[in-house]
Amino acid sequence: MQTTIFLIFTFISLVGILLFAIKMLQDTIYKGIQETRLNVKESLSNYSDELGKRIDALTQVTEARLKEINSAVEKRLAEGFEKTNQTFSDIIKRLAMIDAAQKTITELSSNVVTLNDILNDKRSRGAFGEVQLSGLIRNVIPEKHFEMQYTLSNGKRADCMLFLPDPTGNIAIDAKFPLENYKILNDTQFSEAERKQAETNFKIDIKRHIQDISSKYIIPEETSDGAIMFIPAEAIFAEIHNKYPELIEASHKAKVWLVSPTTMMAVLTTARAVLKDAATREQLHIIQKHLNMLAGDFSRFQKRMDNLSRHIAQAHSDVDQVQTSAKKITERFTQIEKVELSNLDTEKEMLLSETPSD
């Protein structure tokens, strides 16, 4: 009976302890849950604050970026408007230039008509050719090597005389402008017969000009053995070379060279080279003298350079010897500094026994 009671009491005690343990466990769990809730709440609050700060920062960055973009867009628009205004201004200026050019073209048209009138007159056409010839020559040849409207010993006057050194000699140049028959020859408004007759007359004119130049401006021992016929129009010059080789052959036989403004520049350039070569030959003895003087100067320079080299070598040797003596003196001072008082007499005897050297 007592055992039973003891067992019951023991069971009740165990149940009480178990209930108390359960109670403690519940309290602990509840407390843990409360702490977890607080931690979660605090974490959520911190996260919310951090998220808010980040959103605010992002908002500020976005606003700043939008301001930059807005500023850039406004700048681009302003530049675009400025360029557009500049373009319109340029267009207005261009239109004004076009208007001025139109007026110039109108004036030029009237001038062309005037030039056509000049070329239709034979005397004016000759003067035009002489002016063109004079302009070409003055741009290339020095004044002392040519003369315009030069009179020869036979009384004939050439439009220009080039004074070139031997063996070339003086070359006469005469300007010819055979335009009338050339214009009819290339004008389709005329009949075939008229154009054929103009072609015949054109060739006759060229041959006559060649013979006149050959007979008037080629004088033995006074001029060169040839002369130049200057044709101021490239088209006429090309017409002669392309269609009438017999005229070229006739000019070669008569030693009259046909030239246009373009080929005249080549002839004048060659003449200038001849003049330069002649001047160089005339000054050759002066050049030779200066070369001999330069050789003497160089010989003296070589001797002085050799003397300077020997002096430099001697100075280098002296510097080496002085440097050796300086090193030895320095070593002596170093040895003196290292001498101990106890060994002073010994060192003195050693120093006295040594023979001085350089």
C-alpha positions as CSV (number, residue, x, y, z in Angstrom):
1,M,0.0,0.0,0.0
2,Q,2.8,2.4,0.9
3,T,4.6,1.4,-2.2
4,T,1.5,2.2,-4.3
5,I,1.2,5.6,-2.6
6,F,4.8,6.2,-3.1
7,L,4.5,5.4,-6.7
8,I,1.5,7.6,-7.1
9,F,3.3,10.4,-5.4
10,T,6.3,9.9,-7.5
11,F,4.2,9.9,-10.7
12,I,2.5,13.1,-9.6
13,S,5.8,14.7,-8.9
14,L,7.1,13.6,-12.3
15,V,4.0,15.0,-13.9
16,G,4.4,18.2,-12.0
17,I,8.0,18.4,-13.1
18,L,7.1,17.6,-16.7
19,L,4.4,20.3,-16.7
20,F,6.8,22.8,-15.2
21,A,9.3,21.8,-17.9
22,I,6.7,22.2,-20.5
23,K,5.7,25.5,-19.1
24,M,9.3,26.6,-19.1
25,L,9.7,25.4,-22.7
26,Q,6.5,27.2,-23.7
27,D,7.8,30.4,-22.1
28,T,11.2,30.0,-23.8
29,I,9.5,29.4,-27.2
30,Y,7.2,32.3,-26.7
31,K,10.1,34.5,-25.7
32,G,12.1,33.3,-28.7
33,I,9.1,34.0,-30.9
34,Q,8.8,37.5,-29.5
35,E,12.5,38.2,-29.9
36,T,12.3,36.8,-33.5
37,R,9.3,39.1,-34.2
38,L,11.2,42.0,-32.8
39,N,14.3,41.2,-34.8
40,V,12.3,40.7,-37.9
41,K,10.4,43.9,-37.3
42,E,13.6,45.8,-36.6
43,S,15.2,44.2,-39.7
44,L,12.2,45.1,-41.8
45,S,12.3,48.6,-40.4
46,N,16.1,48.9,-41.1
47,Y,15.6,47.5,-44.6
48,S,12.7,49.8,-45.2
49,D,14.8,52.8,-44.1
50,E,17.7,51.6,-46.3
51,L,15.4,51.0,-49.2
52,G,13.9,54.5,-48.7
53,K,17.4,56.0,-48.7
54,R,18.4,54.1,-51.8
55,I,15.2,55.2,-53.5
56,D,15.8,58.8,-52.5
57,A,19.4,58.6,-53.8
58,L,18.2,56.9,-57.0
59,T,15.6,59.6,-57.3
60,Q,18.2,62.3,-56.9
61,V,20.6,60.6,-59.4
62,T,17.7,60.3,-61.9
63,E,16.7,63.9,-61.4
64,A,20.3,65.0,-62.0
65,R,20.6,62.8,-65.0
66,L,17.4,64.1,-66.4
67,K,18.6,67.7,-65.8
68,E,21.9,66.8,-67.7
69,I,19.9,65.3,-70.5
70,N,17.5,68.2,-70.6
71,S,20.5,70.6,-70.7
72,A,22.2,68.6,-73.4
73,V,19.0,68.5,-75.5
74,E,18.5,72.3,-75.0
75,K,22.2,72.8,-76.1
76,R,21.8,70.6,-79.1
77,L,18.6,72.4,-80.1
78,A,20.2,75.7,-79.6
79,E,23.2,74.6,-81.7
80,G,20.8,73.2,-84.3
81,F,18.8,76.5,-84.5
82,E,22.1,78.4,-84.7
83,K,23.4,76.2,-87.5
84,T,20.0,76.5,-89.2
85,N,20.2,80.3,-89.0
86,Q,23.8,80.2,-90.2
87,T,22.7,78.0,-93.1
88,F,19.9,80.4,-94.1
89,S,22.4,83.2,-93.8
90,D,24.8,81.4,-96.1
91,I,22.0,80.6,-98.5
92,I,21.1,84.3,-98.6
93,K,24.8,85.2,-99.2
94,R,25.0,82.6,-101.9
95,L,21.9,84.0,-103.6
96,A,23.5,87.4,-103.4
97,M,26.7,86.0,-104.9
98,I,24.7,84.2,-107.6
99,D,22.9,87.5,-108.4
100,A,26.2,89.3,-108.6
101,A,27.6,86.5,-110.8
102,Q,24.6,86.8,-113.0
103,K,25.3,90.5,-113.4
104,T,29.0,89.7,-114.1
105,I,28.0,87.1,-116.7
106,T,25.8,89.7,-118.4
107,E,28.6,92.2,-118.4
108,L,31.0,89.5,-119.6
109,S,28.6,88.7,-122.5
110,S,28.8,92.3,-123.6
111,N,32.6,92.2,-123.2
112,V,32.7,89.0,-125.3
113,V,30.7,90.8,-128.0
114,T,33.3,93.6,-127.8
115,L,36.1,91.1,-128.1
116,N,34.5,89.5,-131.1
117,D,34.3,92.9,-132.7
118,I,38.0,93.4,-132.0
119,L,38.9,90.0,-133.5
120,N,36.9,90.7,-136.6
121,D,39.1,93.7,-137.3
122,K,42.4,92.6,-138.8
123,R,44.5,95.4,-137.4
124,S,43.0,95.0,-133.9
125,R,43.5,91.3,-134.1
126,G,47.2,91.8,-134.9
127,A,47.5,94.1,-131.9
128,F,45.8,91.4,-129.7
129,G,48.3,88.8,-130.8
130,E,51.2,91.1,-130.1
131,V,49.9,91.9,-126.6
132,Q,49.5,88.2,-125.8
133,L,53.0,87.5,-127.1
134,S,54.5,90.3,-125.0
135,G,52.8,89.0,-121.9
136,L,54.1,85.5,-122.4
137,I,57.7,86.6,-123.0
138,R,57.8,89.1,-120.1
139,N,56.7,86.4,-117.7
140,V,59.6,84.1,-118.6
141,I,62.6,85.9,-120.3
142,P,64.6,88.7,-118.5
143,E,64.1,92.1,-120.1
144,K,67.7,92.4,-121.4
145,H,67.4,89.2,-123.5
146,F,64.5,90.4,-125.7
147,E,63.2,93.5,-127.4
148,M,59.6,94.1,-128.7
149,Q,59.2,95.6,-132.2
150,Y,62.8,95.0,-133.1
151,T,64.1,96.5,-136.4
152,L,66.6,94.4,-138.4
153,S,69.3,95.5,-140.8
154,N,67.0,95.0,-143.8
155,G,64.5,97.5,-142.3
156,K,61.9,94.8,-141.4
157,R,60.4,95.0,-137.9
158,A,59.7,91.8,-136.0
159,D,57.2,91.7,-133.2
160,C,59.9,90.4,-130.9
161,M,63.6,89.4,-131.0
162,L,65.1,87.0,-128.5
163,F,68.8,87.5,-127.9
164,L,70.2,84.1,-127.2
165,P,73.9,83.1,-127.0
166,D,75.8,81.2,-129.7
167,P,75.3,78.9,-131.4
168,T,71.6,79.6,-131.2
169,G,71.8,83.3,-132.0
170,N,69.0,85.8,-132.1
171,I,65.5,84.4,-132.9
172,A,62.8,86.6,-134.4
173,I,59.1,86.0,-133.4
174,D,56.2,87.3,-135.4
175,A,52.5,87.0,-134.4
176,K,50.0,85.9,-137.1
177,F,46.2,85.5,-136.5
178,P,44.6,83.9,-139.6
179,L,41.0,84.0,-138.3
180,E,38.6,85.0,-141.2
181,N,38.9,81.9,-143.3
182,Y,39.2,79.6,-140.3
183,K,35.9,80.9,-139.0
184,I,34.2,80.2,-142.4
185,L,35.9,76.8,-142.6
186,N,34.3,75.7,-139.3
187,D,30.9,77.4,-139.6
188,T,28.2,75.0,-140.8
189,Q,26.0,77.9,-141.8
190,F,28.1,78.3,-144.9
191,S,27.7,76.0,-147.9
192,E,30.1,73.2,-148.7
193,A,31.6,75.1,-151.6
194,E,32.2,78.2,-149.5
195,R,33.8,76.2,-146.7
196,K,36.0,74.4,-149.3
197,Q,37.1,77.7,-150.7
198,A,37.8,79.0,-147.2
199,E,40.0,76.0,-146.6
200,T,42.0,76.7,-149.7
201,N,42.4,80.4,-148.7
202,F,43.3,79.3,-145.1
203,K,46.2,77.2,-146.4
204,I,47.3,79.9,-148.8
205,D,47.3,82.4,-145.9
206,I,49.4,80.1,-143.7
207,K,51.9,79.4,-146.5
208,R,52.2,83.1,-147.2
209,H,52.8,83.9,-143.6
210,I,55.5,81.3,-143.4
211,Q,57.3,82.6,-146.5
212,D,57.0,86.2,-145.3
213,I,58.6,85.3,-141.9
214,S,61.3,83.2,-143.6
215,S,62.3,86.0,-146.0
216,K,62.0,88.9,-143.6
217,Y,63.3,87.7,-140.3
218,I,66.1,85.1,-141.1
219,I,69.3,87.0,-142.0
220,P,72.7,85.2,-142.1
221,E,75.1,86.3,-139.4
222,E,72.5,88.5,-137.8
223,T,69.8,86.1,-136.7
224,S,69.4,82.4,-136.1
225,D,68.8,80.1,-139.0
226,G,65.2,79.9,-138.0
227,A,62.3,82.1,-136.9
228,I,59.1,81.6,-134.9
229,M,55.5,82.2,-136.1
230,F,53.3,82.8,-133.1
231,I,49.6,81.8,-133.5
232,P,47.6,83.3,-130.6
233,A,44.7,80.8,-130.9
234,E,45.2,77.1,-129.7
235,A,42.3,76.0,-131.9
236,I,43.9,77.3,-135.1
237,F,47.2,75.8,-134.1
238,A,45.5,72.4,-133.4
239,E,43.6,72.7,-136.8
240,I,46.9,73.1,-138.7
241,H,48.6,70.2,-137.0
242,N,45.6,67.8,-137.2
243,K,44.4,68.4,-140.8
244,Y,47.2,70.1,-142.7
245,P,50.5,68.2,-142.3
246,E,51.7,69.8,-145.6
247,L,51.7,73.2,-143.9
248,I,53.9,71.8,-141.1
249,E,56.3,70.3,-143.7
250,A,56.4,73.7,-145.5
251,S,57.2,75.4,-142.2
252,H,60.1,73.0,-141.5
253,K,61.6,73.5,-144.9
254,A,61.4,77.3,-144.5
255,K,62.8,76.9,-140.9
256,V,59.8,78.6,-139.4
257,W,58.5,77.0,-136.2
258,L,54.8,77.3,-135.6
259,V,53.9,77.8,-132.0
260,S,50.7,78.3,-129.9
261,P,50.5,80.0,-126.5
262,T,51.1,76.6,-124.8
263,T,54.0,75.5,-127.0
264,M,55.4,79.1,-126.8
265,M,55.8,78.6,-123.1
266,A,57.8,75.5,-123.7
267,V,60.1,77.3,-126.2
268,L,60.6,80.3,-123.8
269,T,61.3,77.9,-120.9
270,T,64.0,76.2,-123.1
271,A,65.4,79.6,-124.1
272,R,65.6,80.6,-120.4
273,A,67.5,77.4,-119.6
274,V,69.9,78.2,-122.5
275,L,70.5,81.7,-121.1
276,K,71.1,80.3,-117.6
277,D,73.5,77.7,-118.9
278,A,75.4,80.5,-120.8
279,A,75.6,82.7,-117.7
280,T,76.9,79.7,-115.8
281,R,79.6,79.1,-118.3
282,E,80.6,82.8,-118.3
283,Q,81.0,82.6,-114.5
284,L,82.8,79.3,-114.6
285,H,86.2,80.8,-114.0
286,I,84.9,82.7,-111.0
287,I,83.4,79.4,-109.7
288,Q,86.7,77.7,-110.3
289,K,88.6,80.4,-108.4
290,H,86.2,80.1,-105.4
291,L,86.6,76.3,-105.5
292,N,90.4,76.7,-105.3
293,M,90.1,79.2,-102.5
294,L,87.8,76.8,-100.7
295,A,90.3,73.9,-101.2
296,G,93.0,76.1,-99.6
297,D,90.7,77.0,-96.7
298,F,89.9,73.4,-96.2
299,S,93.7,72.5,-96.2
300,R,94.4,75.1,-93.5
301,F,91.4,73.9,-91.6
302,Q,92.8,70.3,-91.7
303,K,96.2,71.4,-90.4
304,R,94.6,73.4,-87.6
305,M,92.3,70.4,-86.8
306,D,95.4,68.1,-86.6
307,N,97.1,70.6,-84.2
308,L,94.0,70.9,-82.1
309,S,93.7,67.1,-82.0
310,R,97.3,66.8,-80.7
311,H,96.7,69.4,-78.1
312,I,93.6,67.7,-77.0
313,A,95.5,64.3,-76.7
314,Q,98.3,66.0,-74.7
315,A,95.7,67.6,-72.4
316,H,94.0,64.3,-72.0
317,S,97.3,62.7,-71.0
318,D,98.1,65.5,-68.5
319,V,94.6,65.1,-67.0
320,D,95.2,61.3,-66.6
321,Q,98.5,62.0,-64.8
322,V,97.0,64.7,-62.5
323,Q,94.1,62.3,-61.7
324,T,96.7,59.5,-60.8
325,S,98.6,61.9,-58.5
326,A,95.3,63.0,-56.9
327,K,94.3,59.4,-56.2
328,K,97.7,58.7,-54.6
329,I,97.5,61.8,-52.5
330,T,94.0,60.8,-51.4
331,E,95.3,57.3,-50.5
332,R,98.1,58.9,-48.4
333,F,95.6,61.0,-46.5
334,T,93.4,57.9,-45.9
335,Q,96.4,56.0,-44.6
336,I,97.3,58.9,-42.3
337,E,93.8,59.0,-40.9
338,K,93.9,55.2,-40.2
339,V,97.3,55.4,-38.3
340,E,97.1,54.6,-34.6
341,L,99.1,56.5,-32.0
342,S,100.9,53.3,-31.0
343,N,102.1,52.7,-34.5
344,L,103.1,56.2,-35.2
345,D,106.8,55.6,-35.1
346,T,106.5,52.5,-37.2
347,E,104.5,54.4,-39.8
348,K,107.0,57.2,-39.7
349,E,109.9,54.9,-40.5
350,M,107.8,53.3,-43.3
351,L,107.1,56.7,-44.8
352,L,110.7,57.8,-44.6
353,S,111.9,54.5,-46.2
354,E,109.5,54.9,-49.2
355,T,110.7,56.6,-52.4
356,P,108.4,59.4,-53.6
357,S,106.7,58.7,-57.0
358,D,104.5,60.7,-59.4
